Amino acid sequence: MQFRIGNETIISDHKAKLSIYNLYGSLIKQQTGLSKQINISQLSGGMYIIKIESRGKVYNEKLLINR
């Protein structure tokens, strides 16, 4: 399984760490391992930063939720 963050492709990694932060830098959600879907239903509308640490690399991407 592969994931795309911006122009980067991340190969599935059960040790990867996914973190979601609000724009104030507060950690909102964190999980270890990448799955096909990430449950963001509890997040309210707004802008977030997704950070994935996998195989010695760090990937960041913006996430905009409109509700």
C-alpha positions as CSV (number, residue, x, y, z in Angstrom):
1,M,0.0,0.0,0.0
2,Q,1.2,3.5,-0.8
3,F,0.3,7.0,0.4
4,R,0.8,10.3,-1.4
5,I,1.7,13.4,0.6
6,G,2.3,16.3,-1.8
7,N,4.8,15.0,-4.4
8,E,6.1,12.3,-2.1
9,T,5.0,8.6,-2.1
10,I,5.1,6.8,1.3
11,I,5.3,3.0,1.3
12,S,3.1,1.4,3.9
13,D,4.9,1.2,7.2
14,H,3.4,-0.4,10.3
15,K,5.9,1.6,12.4
16,A,5.1,5.0,10.9
17,K,3.8,7.7,13.2
18,L,1.0,9.9,12.1
19,S,0.3,13.1,14.0
20,I,-2.4,15.8,13.3
21,Y,-1.9,19.3,14.7
22,N,-4.1,22.3,14.8
23,L,-2.7,25.6,13.5
24,Y,-1.6,26.5,17.1
25,G,0.7,23.6,17.2
26,S,-1.4,21.5,19.6
27,L,-1.4,17.7,19.0
28,I,-5.0,16.7,18.1
29,K,-4.6,13.1,17.1
30,Q,-1.8,10.5,16.9
31,Q,-1.5,7.0,15.7
32,T,1.2,4.4,14.9
33,G,1.0,2.6,11.6
34,L,-0.6,3.7,8.4
35,S,-3.9,2.2,7.3
36,K,-6.1,2.7,4.3
37,Q,-8.2,5.3,6.1
38,I,-7.7,7.7,8.9
39,N,-10.8,8.5,11.0
40,I,-11.1,12.3,11.2
41,S,-14.8,12.4,11.9
42,Q,-14.2,13.8,15.4
43,L,-12.3,16.8,14.0
44,S,-14.2,20.0,13.6
45,G,-13.9,22.1,10.4
46,G,-10.7,24.0,10.0
47,M,-7.1,23.8,8.9
48,Y,-4.7,21.1,10.3
49,I,-1.2,19.9,9.7
50,I,-0.6,16.2,9.1
51,K,2.9,15.0,10.0
52,I,4.1,11.5,9.1
53,E,7.4,10.1,10.3
54,S,8.4,7.0,8.3
55,R,11.6,5.2,7.7
56,G,13.8,8.1,8.9
57,K,11.9,10.8,6.9
58,V,9.3,13.3,7.9
59,Y,6.4,14.4,5.7
60,N,4.1,17.4,6.3
61,E,0.9,18.4,4.6
62,K,-2.0,20.7,5.2
63,L,-5.5,19.3,5.7
64,L,-8.6,21.5,5.3
65,I,-11.9,20.2,6.6
66,N,-15.1,21.9,5.5
67,R,-18.1,21.0,7.6
